[in-house]
Amino acid sequence: MPSPRKLCIEYCYDVVSPYAYLGLHSLQKVRPTWKHELILRPVLLGGILKESGNPPPPTVPNKFRFVQTDVARRAKGLDLPFQFPTSFPPRTVTPMRLLTTVGNSAEAKQLEALTGILFHKMFVEGVDLNDLNVLRDACQELEGVSETEVSHWIDSIDAPRTKEQLVVSTGEAVKRGAFGAPTLFVTADSNVPDPSTCEMFFGSELENIARHFDLPYSIGSTRNED
């Protein structure tokens, strides 16, 4: 059997998106067989929706009712714990700035681990990710991270460079075609992204990627998004 094609997957996400939570879990589950390079791109979903003219699901009652049912159904199929926070959708500027600064100064595996922790706190524990103490505790859950590093990350949340970078990353995603999250830009036969040849996929459904690139896919189905 031939080896799977190399894929570099840029994953544009916001921790407010339940489909991004499902999608990251699915990408992690297929990693042993796909062996893809995963690059996490923190963005602001609210900014993408505004810039692309896509109305947020809560402003369309029928759509939001479906999203609530759909996500619960998909999470159950993935055997993934899930519940919407009491107040949804919350603002996520602060946690996304944290992930932006962690992405600048830490290893990719630490950014991925912290993203998973924040998703869990959002959609399982239902805690407020705008609370700096919650974010600090989340950072301290990472292995091999010192108190000094954690303090630097927390202090950098309001740094002008961090704010600007998150805005730019959000705008760049829209320019490349994003209208929601998660948005995936997939470069084939490479371990590095190539905007000139990548193809865009949307939502947490990985079956389309598997079919397009002739990859094995056997986990539960997790489709659309915002």
Secondary structure, DSSP 4 states (H G I P E B T S, - for coil): -PPPPPEEEEEEE-TT-HHHHHHHHHHHHHHHHH--EEEEEE--HHHHHHHHT---GGGSHHHHHHHHHHHHHHHHHTT------SS-SPP-HHHHHHHHHHHHHS-HHHHHHHHHHHHHIIIII---TT-HHHHHHHHHTSTT--HHHHHHHHHGGG-HHHHHHHHHHHHHHHHTT--SSSEEEEEET-SS--TTT-EEEESS--HHHHHHTT----SPP-----
